[in-house]
């Protein structure tokens, strides 16, 4: 196989073609990558059994989960049918009362199991005290006996989080009063009678206010502080494992505010996930912390082609033996990390001109896609001229890529039912089409004998009147299973929510609630959702798009502004929006120039390199932008102990 990659370069270098042996890029992953942490939109609601859940811990294989309740001092046990999958948790009907050991029901600030599960250490933050239990059966509190030895802390007045090395001979505590982390030694592992202060601490006050949780990675080179006041998880590095005197903040943190105020983070042992219980909303929230690794296998070729789909680290493997030069060329294309990220959205330089189908005084009103992104639809309207009220269908040769669109010569006139149509939506298989307008205040339905083919549409003689809630409707859409319907209008300036007793049957709709976004969007035109309904996006008439968090998926009444927005930059007179391609792109209709514009909602991937690579001036290049390619060359003559690396071309297209 050969690589025949031709491109031109933005900085004036002549077009280049590479035709050499294409080597193998071996993909892997590493955990504890806090810089790329992302919320998974995965939660576990423990409110049925636990009030004010503050701390979550797992047993050694992730099949049991324990939640501490600050309401009564109990620890509740759950079984997980799939290890570390909190959605598979079920209450075991076992709760263990530690209130008699605590100064107050809410005074337990942390607890941790020894690696073998036969010892549990506790922090009582109200009396600055540590105590422990010995279990005869691992992770089974019912077999526990409180140890006689306790330890009263004299070096701090607000102990909160704790963790230790694998043998339990080095012990760490975070202190919420001094904003420090302290180190202790135990001559006998996990035996509090042998503890002594190591006279070592790290001041974290520059980052944290009201530090709570503390967690180390397994090799002791990193630790993490959960700050309750700033709802942030901070990362620190240690050049010597488990030696606090070598620790420093590495300027990496994760904002947890969208999911409540956590006390502590619990990491999966491989570091690919962490979990934070939020006492205020009675949920455990799951985050991913995985760094993709891409190793260039030098034994398989000399040219490598890589387009990362997430943040990634580039390494090299299997060079020739020392004394023989190994060389490699990497064609690194700009990839992307994350979806539904409007905060980093940018115009994709892709558009579709629909002016040939919009004549006279007709105006763009709405847009949508089929479920695979190969068909695209525009809704046009012209008040008073019903023949201009129509749906036009386009074909895209590349899914969700507007630049590949062409008119499919298919039109559906809807003016006989709604003389001022403004919103369009399909059911999930395209056998139903819904139109909303502000003249008749009706949701009108068409049946399609062939899904998403508007030439097969016939009016279903079904309508639903929304005038009691909205008299100037702009947009209609549904949740994933069609049991909820949403009408956005700038008459009420609200998003109206309806429950449907029969999925995608608007005639069965009942009004349930609404959401008022007027603090940001005084004239809302369109409402969009991410795939799981935990995010809502509302476009205002001025072209500003605002992001909201829904604490209950697809329940607009639980919405709160995320302080995230994006201003459309192309065209004007914005009349339609759509998020597609699994959240990788969103689209906006411009009335002024009769074009549909495509935006990227993703963030360029962050690329890091193996520390053994030596760069000119000691600085590695930044990652290429989306749609561009960098050319990086590597060589080694010492068997891969060190590599020299150079960016040969910057920003090819």
C-alpha positions in Angstrom: 0.0 0.0 0.0 1.3 3.5 -0.8 0.4 6.9 0.4 -0.4 9.3 -2.4 -1.2 12.4 -0.5 -1.1 15.6 -2.6 -1.7 19.0 -1.0 -0.9 22.6 -1.3 0.6 24.7 1.5 -0.7 27.9 2.9 2.8 29.4 3.4 3.8 29.2 -0.2 5.7 25.9 -0.4 5.1 24.1 -3.7 2.5 21.3 -3.9 4.0 18.0 -2.6 3.3 14.4 -3.2 4.3 11.5 -0.9 4.4 8.0 -2.4 6.2 5.7 0.0 5.5 2.8 2.2 2.6 3.7 4.5 3.4 2.6 8.0 1.1 1.3 10.7 -0.2 3.6 13.4 -1.0 1.6 16.5 -3.7 3.1 18.7 -3.9 2.8 22.4 -5.1 4.8 25.4 -3.9 6.1 28.8 -6.0 7.2 31.8 -5.8 10.1 34.2 -5.8 12.6 31.4 -7.5 15.4 33.2 -6.6 18.0 30.5 -9.0 16.2 28.1 -11.7 15.4 30.7 -15.3 15.5 29.5 -18.7 14.9 31.1 -20.2 11.7 29.7 -23.8 12.8 30.5 -24.1 9.6 32.5 -25.6 9.8 36.0 -26.9 7.6 38.8 -29.8 8.9 40.9 -29.4 7.7 44.5 -32.2 9.8 46.0 -34.5 6.7 46.4 -32.2 5.4 49.2 -29.7 8.1 50.1 -30.1 11.7 51.3 -27.2 14.1 51.0 -24.8 11.6 49.4 -21.4 13.1 49.7 -18.7 10.4 49.0 -18.7 7.4 46.6 -16.1 4.6 46.7 -15.9 1.2 44.8 -14.6 -2.2 45.8 -11.5 -3.5 44.0 -13.2 -4.8 40.9 -15.9 -2.2 40.6 -18.9 -4.5 41.2 -19.8 -2.8 44.5 -20.4 0.9 45.1 -20.6 2.6 48.5 -22.2 6.0 49.1 -21.9 8.0 52.4 -25.0 9.9 53.5 -24.3 13.2 55.4 -27.9 13.1 56.5 -27.6 10.1 58.9 -24.0 9.0 58.9 -24.8 5.7 57.1 -22.9 4.2 54.2 -25.1 2.5 51.6 -24.1 -0.4 49.5 -25.0 -1.0 45.8 -24.3 -3.8 43.4 -23.1 -3.2 39.8 -24.0 -5.8 37.3 -21.3 -4.3 35.0 -18.1 -3.2 36.7 -17.8 0.6 37.1 -21.0 1.1 35.1 -23.0 3.3 37.5 -26.1 2.9 35.3 -26.1 -0.8 36.2 -26.2 -0.1 40.0 -28.9 -1.4 42.2 -29.4 -1.0 46.0 -28.3 -4.1 47.9 -30.6 -3.2 50.9 -27.5 -3.0 53.0 -26.8 0.2 54.9 -24.2 0.6 57.7 -24.6 3.1 60.5 -21.4 4.9 61.5 -23.2 7.7 63.3 -22.0 6.5 66.8 -18.4 6.8 65.6 -18.8 10.4 64.3 -19.1 13.7 66.1 -22.1 14.4 63.9 -24.0 12.6 61.1 -22.4 15.0 58.6 -18.9 15.0 59.9 -17.4 12.1 57.8 -15.4 13.9 55.1 -13.8 10.9 53.5 -13.4 7.1 53.8 -11.1 4.8 51.9 -10.5 1.0 51.6 -7.1 -0.5 51.7 -6.2 -2.2 48.4 -7.2 -5.7 49.7 -10.5 -4.3 51.1 -9.8 -5.6 54.7 -9.2 -2.2 56.2 -11.2 1.1 56.0 -9.9 4.5 57.2 -12.3 7.3 58.0 -11.9 11.1 58.5 -14.1 12.9 61.0 -13.7 16.5 60.0 -15.5 18.0 62.9 -13.1 16.7 65.6 -9.9 16.4 63.4 -9.9 12.6 64.1 -8.9 9.5 62.1 -10.3 6.1 62.9 -10.3 2.7 61.2 -12.2 -0.6 60.9 -10.8 -4.1 60.2 -13.1 -6.3 58.0 -12.8 -10.1 58.0 -14.4 -10.3 54.6 -13.1 -7.8 52.0 -15.4 -4.8 51.4 -18.1 -6.3 53.7 -18.9 -3.7 56.4 -21.0 -6.3 58.2 -17.8 -8.1 59.2 -16.1 -5.0 60.5 -14.8 -4.2 63.9 -13.6 -0.8 64.9 -9.9 -0.6 65.7 -8.8 0.6 69.1 -6.2 3.0 67.7 -7.3 6.4 66.5 -5.3 9.5 65.6 -6.1 13.1 66.5 -4.6 15.6 64.1 -2.7 18.4 65.6 -1.3 19.9 62.4 -4.7 21.0 60.9 -8.2 21.9 61.9 -10.2 20.9 58.8 -9.2 17.5 57.5 -11.3 16.5 54.5 -9.8 14.2 51.8 -7.5 11.3 52.3 -5.5 8.8 50.2 -2.4 6.6 50.7 0.1 4.6 48.7 -0.6 0.9 48.0 1.1 -0.4 51.1 -0.5 2.2 53.4 2.8 3.4 54.7 2.5 6.9 53.2 -0.6 8.8 54.0 -2.0 12.1 52.7 -4.7 14.5 54.0 -6.2 17.6 52.5 -7.1 20.4 54.9 -10.0 22.7 54.1 -9.0 25.3 56.8 -5.4 25.9 55.7 -5.8 24.9 52.0 -2.9 22.5 52.3 -2.1 18.8 51.6 -0.2 17.1 54.4 2.0 14.0 54.3 2.2 11.3 57.0 4.2 8.1 57.5 3.0 4.8 59.0 5.7 2.3 60.0 3.0 -0.4 59.7 0.8 -0.1 56.8 -2.8 1.2 57.6 -2.1 1.0 61.4 -3.0 4.3 62.9 -1.0 3.6 66.0 2.2 3.9 64.0 1.4 7.2 62.2 3.7 10.2 62.4 3.6 13.6 60.6 6.3 13.7 57.9 6.7 17.5 58.3 5.8 18.0 54.6 2.9 19.9 53.2 1.9 21.6 49.9 0.1 24.9 49.9 -2.8 24.8 47.4 -4.5 28.0 48.4 -3.6 29.6 45.0 -6.0 27.2 43.4 -8.4 25.9 46.0 -10.9 27.4 48.4 -12.6 24.8 50.6 -10.6 21.8 49.4 -12.4 18.5 50.0 -11.5 15.3 48.1 -8.0 14.0 47.5 -7.1 11.2 45.1 -3.7 9.8 43.8 -3.0 7.9 40.6 -1.7 4.4 41.1 2.0 5.2 40.6 1.9 8.3 42.9 3.1 10.8 40.3 -0.2 12.8 40.2 -2.9 13.7 42.7 -6.2 15.5 42.4 -8.0 18.0 44.7 -11.7 18.5 44.6 -12.6 22.1 45.5 -16.1 22.5 46.9 -16.3 26.3 46.7 -15.1 26.6 43.0 -16.6 23.2 41.9 -13.3 22.4 40.3 -11.0 19.4 40.2 -7.3 20.3 40.1 -4.3 18.2 39.1 -0.8 18.2 40.7 2.4 16.4 39.6 5.1 14.9 41.7 8.6 14.3 40.2 9.2 11.7 43.0 6.2 9.3 43.5 4.3 9.9 46.7 6.8 12.6 47.8 4.8 15.8 48.5 7.9 17.9 48.6 8.3 17.4 44.9 4.7 18.3 44.0 3.5 21.3 42.0 0.3 22.4 40.3 0.5 21.7 36.6 -2.2 24.2 35.5 -4.7 21.5 34.6 -8.3 21.5 36.0 -11.8 20.5 35.2 -14.9 22.7 35.9 -17.5 20.5 37.6 -20.1 23.2 38.1 -22.6 22.0 35.5 -23.2 18.9 37.7 -23.5 20.4 41.1 -21.1 20.8 44.0 -19.0 17.7 44.6 -17.0 16.8 47.7 -14.8 14.2 46.2 -13.9 12.5 42.9 -13.5 8.7 42.7 -11.3 7.4 39.8 -11.6 4.1 38.1 -8.3 2.3 38.7 -7.2 2.7 35.1 -8.0 6.4 35.2 -10.3 6.4 32.2 -13.3 7.6 34.2 -14.0 9.5 37.4 -17.2 9.9 39.4 -18.4 12.8 41.5 -21.5 12.6 43.8 -23.3 15.9 44.1 -25.0 16.2 47.5 -27.4 18.9 46.2 -28.9 17.0 43.3 -28.6 13.4 44.6 -26.7 12.1 41.6 -23.4 10.6 40.8 -21.9 12.1 37.6 -19.5 10.3 35.3 -16.6 11.9 33.4 -14.1 10.4 30.9 -10.3 11.1 31.3 -8.8 9.1 28.5 -5.8 10.1 26.3 -5.6 8.4 23.0 -2.0 7.3 22.1 -0.9 6.7 18.5 2.4 4.9 18.1 4.2 5.1 14.8 5.6 1.5 14.2 8.9 2.2 12.4 9.2 -1.5 11.4 6.2 -1.2 9.1 7.0 1.9 7.0 8.5 5.3 6.8 5.4 7.5 6.1 2.5 7.7 8.5 -0.9 9.3 8.0 -2.9 10.3 11.1 -6.1 12.3 11.5 -6.9 12.2 15.3 -10.5 12.1 16.4 -9.7 13.1 19.9 -6.8 14.5 21.9 -3.9 12.3 21.3 -0.2 11.7 22.1 2.2 10.7 19.3 5.0 8.2 20.1 7.3 6.0 18.0 8.2 2.3 18.4 10.4 -0.4 16.9 13.2 1.7 15.4 16.3 0.1 13.9 19.1 -0.9 16.2 21.5 1.6 17.6 24.0 2.7 14.9 21.4 2.6 12.1 19.4 5.6 11.3 15.6 5.2 11.4 13.5 8.0 9.8 9.8 8.7 9.6 7.5 11.3 8.1 4.2 12.0 9.8 1.3 13.6 7.8 -0.7 14.9 10.7 -4.2 16.2 9.7 -6.2 18.4 11.9 -8.6 16.3 13.9 -11.3 17.2 16.5 -12.2 16.4 20.0 -15.7 16.8 21.5 -19.2 17.3 20.1 -22.0 19.8 20.6 -19.3 22.4 21.6 -20.7 25.7 20.4 -18.2 27.6 22.5 -15.5 26.7 20.0 -17.7 26.7 16.9 -16.3 28.1 13.6 -17.5 28.5 10.1 -16.6 25.4 8.0 -16.3 27.3 4.7 -19.2 25.2 3.5 -22.6 26.4 2.3 -25.5 25.6 0.0 -27.1 28.2 -2.3 -30.8 27.6 -2.4 -31.7 30.8 -4.3 -32.8 28.9 -7.4 -35.7 27.5 -5.4 -36.6 30.8 -3.6 -38.1 33.3 -6.0 -39.9 36.7 -5.6 -40.8 37.6 -2.1 -40.4 34.0 -0.8 -38.4 33.6 2.4 -36.4 30.9 4.1 -38.2 29.7 7.2 -36.9 26.3 8.4 -34.3 23.6 7.7 -33.8 20.0 8.6 -32.1 16.7 7.5 -33.0 13.1 7.2 -31.5 10.8 9.9 -28.5 9.8 7.8 -27.6 13.3 6.6 -27.9 12.4 2.9 -31.1 14.5 2.4 -31.6 18.1 3.3 -34.8 20.2 3.4 -35.7 23.8 3.4 -39.1 25.3 4.3 -40.1 28.5 2.5 -43.0 30.9 3.2 -44.6 33.9 1.7 -47.4 35.5 3.7 -50.5 35.6 1.5 -49.2 33.5 -1.4 -49.9 29.9 -0.6 -48.2 28.5 -3.6 -44.9 29.8 -2.2 -45.3 27.9 1.0 -43.3 24.7 0.3 -40.8 22.1 1.3 -37.8 21.6 -1.0 -35.6 18.4 -0.9 -31.9 18.3 -1.7 -29.4 15.4 -2.0 -26.0 15.4 -0.3 -23.4 13.1 -1.8 -21.4 13.3 1.4 -23.6 13.0 4.6 -24.1 16.3 6.4 -21.7 18.1 4.0 -23.6 21.1 2.5 -21.0 21.7 -0.1 -22.0 18.4 -1.8 -25.7 19.3 -2.0 -27.9 19.5 -5.1 -31.6 20.1 -5.6 -33.4 16.7 -5.9 -36.3 18.2 -7.9 -38.8 17.3 -5.2 -41.3 19.8 -3.7 -44.2 19.6 -1.3 -46.7 22.5 -1.2 -47.9 23.0 2.3 -49.7 26.4 1.8 -53.1 24.9 1.6 -52.8 23.9 5.3 -50.6 26.7 6.7 -50.3 30.0 4.9 -47.3 31.2 7.0 -45.2 28.1 7.7 -42.2 28.6 9.9 -41.1 25.3 11.3 -40.4 21.8 10.0 -39.6 18.4 11.6 -39.7 14.7 10.8 -40.3 11.6 13.0 -37.3 9.3 13.3 -37.9 7.2 10.2 -39.2 10.0 8.0 -42.7 8.6 7.6 -44.2 11.7 9.2 -43.6 15.4 8.4 -44.7 18.1 10.7 -45.2 21.8 9.8 -45.9 24.7 12.2 -46.8 28.2 11.4 -47.9 31.5 13.0 -51.0 32.2 11.0 -53.2 29.2 11.9 -51.4 28.2 15.2 -51.6 24.5 14.2 -49.3 21.6 14.1 -50.1 19.9 10.7 -49.0 16.4 9.8 -48.2 14.7 6.5 -47.6 10.9 6.0 -44.8 9.8 3.7 -45.1 6.3 2.1 -41.4 6.3 1.5 -39.5 7.7 4.5 -38.0 11.2 3.9 -39.2 11.3 0.3 -41.4 14.4 0.2 -42.7 13.4 -3.2 -44.7 10.6 -1.5 -46.2 12.9 1.1 -50.0 13.2 1.6 -51.8 15.3 4.2 -52.8 13.1 7.2 -55.8 15.2 8.2 -54.3 15.6 11.6 -53.7 18.9 13.4 -53.1 20.2 16.9 -53.9 23.7 18.1 -51.2 25.5 20.1 -52.8 28.9 20.4 -53.4 28.6 24.1 -49.7 28.7 24.6 -48.2 30.4 21.5 -49.6 32.6 18.8 -46.3 33.2 16.9 -44.7 29.8 16.5 -41.3 29.6 14.9 -40.0 26.1 15.3 -41.2 22.5 16.1 -39.1 19.5 17.2 -39.4 16.4 19.3 -37.4 14.3 21.8 -35.7 11.1 20.6 -38.7 8.8 21.1 -41.4 11.2 20.0 -43.1 11.3 23.4 -42.4 15.0 23.8 -43.0 17.9 21.4 -41.5 21.4 21.6 -42.8 24.6 20.1 -40.6 27.7 20.1 -42.2 31.1 19.5 -41.5 34.8 19.9 -45.1 35.6 20.8 -44.6 34.1 24.2 -40.8 34.2 24.0 -40.8 30.7 25.4 -40.1 27.1 24.6 -43.4 25.2 25.1 -43.3 21.5 26.0 -46.0 19.0 25.3 -46.4 15.3 26.3 -47.6 12.9 23.6 -49.4 9.8 24.7 -48.8 8.3 21.3 -45.3 8.9 19.9 -45.1 11.4 17.1 -48.9 11.8 17.1 -49.4 15.5 17.6 -53.1 15.0 18.1 -52.4 13.3 21.5 -50.4 16.2 22.8 -50.9 17.8 26.2 -49.2 20.9 27.4 -46.9 20.2 30.3 -44.5 23.1 30.9 -42.3 25.8 29.3 -39.0 27.5 29.5 -38.3 31.2 29.5 -34.9 32.2 28.0 -35.5 35.9 27.7 -32.6 36.8 30.0 -30.5 35.8 26.9 -32.9 35.3 24.0 -35.7 37.8 24.0 -37.0 36.6 20.6 -36.3 32.9 20.5 -36.7 31.4 17.0 -35.4 27.8 17.3 -34.7 25.2 20.0 -32.2 22.3 19.5 -31.1 19.5 21.8 -28.0 17.3 22.1 -28.4 13.6 21.6 -29.3 12.7 25.2 -31.3 15.8 26.0 -29.0 17.2 28.7 -28.2 20.3 26.7 -30.6 22.7 25.0 -29.6 25.3 22.4 -31.9 28.3 21.7 -31.3 30.7 18.7 -32.4 34.2 19.1 -33.7 36.3 16.2 -30.4 38.2 16.1 -28.4 35.1 15.3 -27.0 34.4 18.8 -27.1 30.8 19.9 -27.3 30.1 23.6 -26.6 26.8 25.5 -28.6 25.6 28.5 -28.1 22.6 30.8 -31.2 20.4 31.6 -30.9 18.6 34.9 -33.6 16.2 33.7 -33.1 15.2 30.1 -35.6 16.8 27.6 -37.4 18.5 30.4 -37.2 22.2 29.5 -38.5 23.3 32.9 -35.1 22.1 34.4 -33.1 24.3 32.1 -30.4 26.7 33.3 -28.0 28.9 31.3 -24.5 27.5 30.8 -23.0 30.9 30.1 -22.0 29.5 26.7 -23.1 31.2 23.4 -22.1 31.6 19.8 -22.8 34.4 17.3 -23.5 33.4 13.7 -21.0 35.0 11.4 -22.3 34.2 7.9 -25.3 35.9 6.1 -28.1 37.5 8.0 -31.8 37.4 8.8 -31.4 34.0 10.4 -34.5 31.9 10.1 -33.5 28.2 10.6 -31.0 26.1 12.5 -30.2 22.4 12.9 -27.5 20.4 14.8 -26.4 17.2 12.9 -23.7 14.7 12.3 -23.9 13.5 15.9 -23.2 17.1 17.1 -20.1 17.6 14.9 -21.9 20.4 12.9 -24.7 22.9 13.0 -26.4 24.7 10.2 -28.0 28.1 9.8 -30.3 29.5 7.2 -29.6 33.0 6.0 -32.6 34.9 4.5 -30.5 37.8 3.3 -28.5 35.8 0.7 -30.6 32.7 0.5 -27.9 30.3 1.6 -27.5 27.6 4.3 -24.2 27.8 6.1 -22.4 25.0 7.9 -20.4 25.4 11.1 -18.1 23.0 13.0 -19.1 22.5 16.6 -15.9 20.6 17.5 -12.6 21.7 19.0 -9.3 20.9 17.2 -7.6 18.0 19.0 -4.7 18.7 21.3 -1.6 16.8 20.2 1.2 16.0 22.6 4.5 14.2 21.8 6.6 11.6 23.5 9.0 13.4 25.9 12.0 11.7 24.2 11.4 13.8 21.1 13.9 16.7 20.7 12.5 19.8 18.9 14.3 22.9 17.7 14.3 25.4 20.5 12.8 22.7 22.7 9.2 23.5 21.7 6.9 21.1 20.0 4.5 22.5 17.3 0.9 23.0 18.0 -1.7 20.8 16.3 -2.9 21.7 12.8 -6.3 23.3 12.4 -9.2 21.3 11.2 -8.8 20.8 7.4 -5.0 21.4 7.4 -2.1 19.0 7.5 1.3 19.4 9.1 4.3 17.3 8.0 6.6 16.2 10.8 9.9 14.4 10.4 11.6 12.2 12.9 14.9 10.4 13.0 17.0 8.4 15.5 20.3 6.6 15.4 20.5 5.3 19.0 17.8 2.7 18.8 15.0 5.1 19.9 16.6 6.4 23.1 16.2 9.9 21.6 14.6 11.2 18.5 15.1 14.5 16.7 11.9 16.0 15.4 11.2 18.8 13.0 8.0 20.4 11.6 8.8 20.3 7.9 5.5 21.9 6.6 3.0 23.9 8.6 -0.6 24.0 7.5 -1.0 22.2 4.2 -4.4 22.1 2.6 
